[in-house]
Structure formats: structure tokens, C-alpha cells
Amino acid sequence: MARSNYSYEKRQKELARKKKKEDKRLKKLNRALGIEEEKPEDISKDVDNEDETTD
């Protein structure tokens, strides 16, 4: 029977936690500077419009 690799799982969990924390820090920083972030819906609409105009 194979053993679970708990150290790998723990490391992945740590990396996810650090990434989430960094994203949150950048979001707060951007908000403080007055920079608005684009929503994912807006980005996908822009990409769709670019495809139509290149035809």
C-alpha cells in the first residue's frame, strides 16, 4: 500500500496560502492607489471584440 506524501500536500497548501495573501496585499495596494481592477467578465468581452474586428 502506498503512503501519502504529507509534506508535498503541506507545501502545496502553504504555496496556495502565500499566493492568496499576496493577491490580497496587491488588491489593497491598488485600491489605496486608486487603480481599478478589470473584472474577468470585462476581460473576456474585450477578447471577444478583438476577434470580431480582426476578421
C-alpha contacts under 8 A as a table, 3 or more apart, distances in Angstrom:
res1	aa1	res2	aa2	distance
5	N	8	Y	5.53
5	N	9	E	6.60
6	Y	9	E	5.06
6	Y	10	K	5.99
7	S	10	K	4.99
7	S	11	R	6.07
8	Y	11	R	5.11
8	Y	12	Q	6.22
9	E	12	Q	5.17
9	E	13	K	6.18
10	K	13	K	5.08
10	K	14	E	6.17
11	R	14	E	5.00
11	R	15	L	6.17
12	Q	15	L	5.11
12	Q	16	A	6.18
13	K	16	A	5.16
13	K	17	R	6.16
14	E	17	R	5.06
14	E	18	K	6.16
15	L	18	K	5.11
15	L	19	K	6.10
16	A	19	K	5.12
16	A	20	K	6.15
17	R	20	K	5.20
17	R	21	K	6.15
18	K	21	K	5.05
18	K	22	E	6.10
19	K	22	E	5.11
19	K	23	D	6.12
20	K	23	D	5.13
20	K	24	K	6.16
21	K	24	K	5.11
21	K	25	R	6.19
22	E	25	R	4.97
22	E	26	L	6.18
23	D	26	L	5.18
23	D	27	K	6.10
24	K	27	K	5.06
24	K	28	K	6.24
25	R	28	K	5.22
25	R	29	L	6.18
26	L	29	L	4.94
26	L	30	N	6.04
27	K	30	N	5.17
27	K	31	R	6.13
28	K	31	R	5.06
28	K	32	A	6.17
29	L	32	A	5.07
29	L	33	L	6.27
30	N	33	L	5.04
30	N	34	G	6.06
30	N	35	I	5.08
30	N	36	E	7.07
30	N	37	E	8.00
31	R	34	G	5.01
31	R	35	I	5.84
31	R	36	E	6.89
32	A	35	I	7.73
38	E	42	D	6.33
38	E	43	I	6.74
39	K	42	D	5.33
39	K	43	I	6.56
40	P	43	I	5.14
40	P	44	S	6.35
41	E	44	S	5.33
41	E	45	K	6.35
42	D	45	K	5.16
42	D	46	D	6.29
43	I	46	D	5.15
43	I	47	V	6.36
44	S	47	V	5.10
44	S	48	D	6.24
45	K	48	D	5.09
45	K	49	N	6.21
46	D	49	N	5.15
46	D	50	E	6.27
47	V	50	E	5.17
47	V	51	D	6.47
48	D	51	D	5.31
48	D	52	E	6.61
49	N	52	E	5.22
49	N	53	T	6.39
50	E	53	T	5.26
50	E	54	T	6.36
51	D	54	T	5.50
51	D	55	D	7.00
52	E	55	D	5.83
